[in-house]
């Protein structure tokens, strides 16, 4: 039997909690020196009241002890809570001074909570502080949300091969909820500490405190929302090398598995930081791509080696991790660079981080599946076992991971074709679809490239892209399984 | 132990046989009224002599009984024979009046034998008849070659899920070679009969006999080489509806599994023709896509319903089956149509036909894998079995098929990025990579689109694309497995 009570209870509580956090941007607006900006506080006050009343009401109506969450309740809870949070997070954005339609506000909130970073807002430079802070906060919440989910929820749901992380997260499955709470608290503390450190460094290297705060939140979340129309580029003049290097370093750190940081801090298991095969593989990819792009940048722009390194590493890491800060229009780097940027956005970082894309471990699993497959082809009677991090992999994991790739590309192609059907040109359609599902942010071309904005797209395209962001962030199957008739059969 | 003798013997014999077939275009040249064209006979004579001597010599040197072909010998034989045939088939093209460099001739021969249909030849209208006939013959050989391979070789090698066709092709595995020969002969006869029928219909509906012969060969092979610069469009004026409809029908028939035709004729099993799930699925795809494109064509060009049907069905079938005849520049049909054309070229027709792409059955297997996977996600303790054509599918088949998709896209992306690195623009690089690996033929854009030609690409790009064609035609793994160290370990 599939009962909805626990789902409604937790979703309601999360909405109410989101409502309380709306008081922070409200205060930011009230503190503003600008009278017009100050008036924006009301949008957050109304949003907070609605969210607390509706969420609290739903939670109260379904109050009661939760002994256990079934697998199906787990899927339903994950999908409904992310969706509901976006619905309510959009309220202050549509009521406030940004004057967004509800669909635009929904797109922006979805882009925030999924840490995508695509925006429909024009005129960030003159936007009220509350709205800017709210956008950064949404990405920050989304970042910590996905880290906790990657440890507490997705392995148990066995989504797209995430079951291989199950044994790591849970030593004893008996005390599930107690363990989950403790684990989540630990991960959140590390996340908060990293954000604080990033803020201090950005501030120390010359970024004004307000902007440093916002960018620290969206960097650690690998989100990419900025407080400036020129994005991070507004602060990154060539003379200020340290600033973009700080951002690069924190994007990399935020793309590593947070559970391994926790294990290092709590159990003193620092060795995992350099022996974990996912971390090794990710850092190897970053190094390899940075070197290639460095050579390419130097060959076309004739810059010095250090500038080439900065440009290459920043942009490679920004796209690879799905952050999507725009500092330069890399479309001008020629088709080779664009081709690489387009491909790597699908890769992403490590599972258990805030980063987006398909995740490095899936490529590792697919590669070992292929190697074993090639051996079996050549020697049909041989016995070969694939391994990940020294643990043997089963056919179950292979099918999960390879299905994930298949559905990922099918979803990407479907969204791209549907966008073309809405009249978008090929480059915009392709890059928008990829950017949404990989939670990157900006697309390619004049319309939605680093110099453009998603505001001019038709509403249907915005809703489709918002759906793509949610699919990408929740690893596809968490949403898609709800459309399977078998899911609803008791 | 991996011994090369049987591999060299069969490859040599095939090269010698190819040499003898070069006498046919030689005769065509000798019969030509044009003196310049007549002089081209020497190119084929030289090609024939070289091929017969080298191939015959290799076969003679390795002569002896072949008891059994091991799996590894099977892979090696498949890869080496296709590659060697291309190497020798290119000789008359480079020596003759087309004045192609050897790399261009190699590209053209590869495009022929793999039934791709991309061309580097300009001025087909004035080309010597021998060269035109040779191009058509290469596609015709490639077509029958892939049909025989899909029944006699690929299921035994278990390439990308082809093992599910194993039991169908071989009732008793003991008499392997005797069965294989009988089977191959039956398939070849059906293929030849269909070509003759196509020729007669094209001729009856007004195409000159010479052109009808060439186009019949490249239609049944779903190849797409033409005898005219304007491709089939040179014959398809709007007033001659039957001509392009004949081609459409034969492209569809040639994309169905030839083994089922054989079973129908030999054993009277006509029921399979409409109960086979691969045929049903393929025809459903054709119908669905034609309807969508019909509506789209009518909405932009305001044509009558029949013209919209002809345009839509012809172009959908031409790209879907990987034939690639160009009649109109569908790039002018807008991004929605281009998006659809780009996606469907990867689908292809049925396994066991001459058609290209990933093949319909793989999508069916992937879909049933996904449905079972979704059920397992929702009900972790349930037992679910996926089926194809009423037979249960194992995890082994899932991993094979899903690996195939993964490697297909990885190969596509790699070729596209490498082409970009050679200075091709994004549209050309993407469409050339897709067109090569899916064995379609023309690409998109000004350079390699229906109005363009592959001759202007750099040599490295031509070789890379030729490699992509071979990979696509031989279902990737037949080639890739040779690069696995395990393959060479005894």
HADDOCK unambig.tbl for C-alpha pairs under 7 A between the chains (distance, minus, plus):
assign (segid A and resid 71 and name CA) (segid B and resid 378 and name CA) 6.46 0.50 0.50
assign (segid A and resid 72 and name CA) (segid B and resid 378 and name CA) 5.55 0.50 0.50
assign (segid A and resid 157 and name CA) (segid B and resid 377 and name CA) 6.82 0.50 0.50
assign (segid A and resid 158 and name CA) (segid B and resid 377 and name CA) 6.93 0.50 0.50
assign (segid A and resid 335 and name CA) (segid B and resid 420 and name CA) 5.45 0.50 0.50
assign (segid A and resid 335 and name CA) (segid B and resid 425 and name CA) 5.76 0.50 0.50
assign (segid A and resid 335 and name CA) (segid B and resid 426 and name CA) 5.57 0.50 0.50
assign (segid A and resid 336 and name CA) (segid B and resid 417 and name CA) 6.20 0.50 0.50
assign (segid A and resid 336 and name CA) (segid B and resid 420 and name CA) 4.52 0.50 0.50
assign (segid A and resid 336 and name CA) (segid B and resid 421 and name CA) 4.70 0.50 0.50
assign (segid A and resid 339 and name CA) (segid B and resid 417 and name CA) 5.41 0.50 0.50
assign (segid A and resid 339 and name CA) (segid B and resid 420 and name CA) 6.83 0.50 0.50
assign (segid A and resid 340 and name CA) (segid B and resid 417 and name CA) 6.48 0.50 0.50
assign (segid A and resid 370 and name CA) (segid B and resid 403 and name CA) 6.71 0.50 0.50
assign (segid A and resid 374 and name CA) (segid B and resid 481 and name CA) 5.49 0.50 0.50
assign (segid A and resid 374 and name CA) (segid B and resid 484 and name CA) 6.69 0.50 0.50
assign (segid A and resid 375 and name CA) (segid B and resid 486 and name CA) 5.69 0.50 0.50
assign (segid A and resid 375 and name CA) (segid B and resid 487 and name CA) 6.65 0.50 0.50
assign (segid A and resid 377 and name CA) (segid B and resid 157 and name CA) 6.84 0.50 0.50
assign (segid A and resid 377 and name CA) (segid B and resid 158 and name CA) 6.97 0.50 0.50
assign (segid A and resid 378 and name CA) (segid B and resid 71 and name CA) 6.46 0.50 0.50
assign (segid A and resid 378 and name CA) (segid B and resid 72 and name CA) 5.54 0.50 0.50
assign (segid A and resid 378 and name CA) (segid B and resid 487 and name CA) 5.34 0.50 0.50
assign (segid A and resid 395 and name CA) (segid B and resid 395 and name CA) 6.49 0.50 0.50
assign (segid A and resid 398 and name CA) (segid B and resid 399 and name CA) 6.57 0.50 0.50
assign (segid A and resid 399 and name CA) (segid B and resid 398 and name CA) 6.56 0.50 0.50
assign (segid A and resid 399 and name CA) (segid B and resid 399 and name CA) 5.86 0.50 0.50
assign (segid A and resid 402 and name CA) (segid B and resid 402 and name CA) 5.49 0.50 0.50
assign (segid A and resid 402 and name CA) (segid B and resid 403 and name CA) 6.53 0.50 0.50
assign (segid A and resid 403 and name CA) (segid B and resid 370 and name CA) 6.70 0.50 0.50
assign (segid A and resid 403 and name CA) (segid B and resid 402 and name CA) 6.53 0.50 0.50
assign (segid A and resid 405 and name CA) (segid B and resid 406 and name CA) 6.71 0.50 0.50
assign (segid A and resid 406 and name CA) (segid B and resid 405 and name CA) 6.71 0.50 0.50
assign (segid A and resid 417 and name CA) (segid B and resid 336 and name CA) 6.19 0.50 0.50
assign (segid A and resid 417 and name CA) (segid B and resid 339 and name CA) 5.39 0.50 0.50
assign (segid A and resid 417 and name CA) (segid B and resid 340 and name CA) 6.48 0.50 0.50
assign (segid A and resid 420 and name CA) (segid B and resid 335 and name CA) 5.43 0.50 0.50
assign (segid A and resid 420 and name CA) (segid B and resid 336 and name CA) 4.53 0.50 0.50
assign (segid A and resid 420 and name CA) (segid B and resid 339 and name CA) 6.82 0.50 0.50
assign (segid A and resid 421 and name CA) (segid B and resid 336 and name CA) 4.69 0.50 0.50
assign (segid A and resid 425 and name CA) (segid B and resid 335 and name CA) 5.76 0.50 0.50
assign (segid A and resid 426 and name CA) (segid B and resid 335 and name CA) 5.58 0.50 0.50
assign (segid A and resid 481 and name CA) (segid B and resid 374 and name CA) 5.50 0.50 0.50
assign (segid A and resid 484 and name CA) (segid B and resid 374 and name CA) 6.69 0.50 0.50
assign (segid A and resid 486 and name CA) (segid B and resid 375 and name CA) 5.68 0.50 0.50
assign (segid A and resid 487 and name CA) (segid B and resid 375 and name CA) 6.65 0.50 0.50
assign (segid A and resid 487 and name CA) (segid B and resid 378 and name CA) 5.37 0.50 0.50
